[in-house]
Amino acid sequence: MKRDFIGTVEVKAGRIFLVGSKSDLVDLRQAVSFVPGMGNGTYEVYAVFKHVPGHGERIVKVEVEFISDEEIQFLEKEYSDVSMQY
């Protein structure tokens, strides 16, 4: 399995929408929408590749990384003495 950076996505209104085409923007019932973990910002997008028998190497999933492992490690150190309540 291989994971490659393919670009970024910017979130400005606190919500991200995934649509199949520009025409789907008119009817958002055809979209997936969610609030990213850290709110507005620019997030990295990665493609995950795998070998598919009879088809070769193909993208099998696309990942948007809202919080990197490095950021989590930093936050663990920064807030190690803080108790979070939900």
N, C-alpha and C positions, 0 to 999 in steps of 0.2 A: 504494500500500500504506500502511496506517495501523496504528500499534501503540499500544494503549491499556492503561493500568494497570487491572486488574480485581480485584485483591485480593492477599492474601498466603497463604502456606502455611508452617506451622511444622513443623520437623523436630526431634524430641526424642530419638529412639532411634538417631540416626546413619544412618537409612535412610528413604527416602520411598517410599510405595506409591501407585500409581495404580490405582483400581478402577472398574469400570463402574457399580456400584450398591452400596448397603449390604449386600445379600445376598451380594455377591462377597467381602465381608470374611471370611465363614466359610470360603470355599474360595479361598485366595490363589493357587491355580494359574491363576486368571483375572485376576491382577494383574501389573503391571509394577513392579519394585522396583529401586532403585539407590541408591548412596551419593552424596550431593551433594558437590561439590568442596570445600566449606569446613566440612563437618560440621553439627552441630546449629545451629539458628538460625531466624530468620524471613526468608523469601525473597519477593521480589516476583513476581507473576504477571501476564503481559501477554497480551492477545489481539491477533492479527494479522489485519486485515481486508483483503479484496480484493473487487473487483467480479467476480461470477460471472455470465456471460451468461445471461439468462433467470431469474436469481434475485436480482439486486441485490448489495448489499454483504453479505458473509458472513464469519464467522470461519473462517479457513483453517488456523490453527494457534494453539496456546497455548504460551507460553514461560515457564519458570520461570528467573529470573535469579539464579544462585547467586553470581556474582562480576560486579559492574558494571565498565564500562570505567573509571570513575573510581577504583574500588578497585585495578584492575590498574595504572593509572598511578601511584597512590600506592606500591604495592608495588614497582614497577620502580625508583622513586626511592629508596625505603627500603632495598632489598636490591641495589642496583646493584653493590656490591662483593662480593657473596656468590655462591659457586658452588654450585648445587644438584646433588646426585647422587641418582639414582633406583636 
